[in-house]
Amino acid sequence: MELSKVSKKYLTSVPARIRKALGLEVGDILAWKVGNNKVIIKVIIEVIKNPAKALRGKYDDSSLTYESVEEKADELIMKEAGKCAG
């Protein structure tokens, strides 16, 4: 069993052994579910980690940068993650 502490801002870190075992990377999405005094955490791996990279070369638009699509991409990713978590 691994332990982590909740900070004043209610943040916690995923212990290193868990990160390595699951292959977690920065930007991965975790879905949390509570039931019967247990928390189930599911790693949503079906999401695109870098939307701009995935789109590069598909559109002839010089304004297509990571910054220009980041907010919308995050909204779509969270929406899809919610579907996968259910």
Secondary structure, DSSP 8 states (H G I E B T S, - for coil): -------TTS-----HHHHHHHT--TT-EEEEEEETTEEEEEEE-SS-S-HHHHHTTTS--TT--HHHHHHHHHHHHHHHHHHHH-
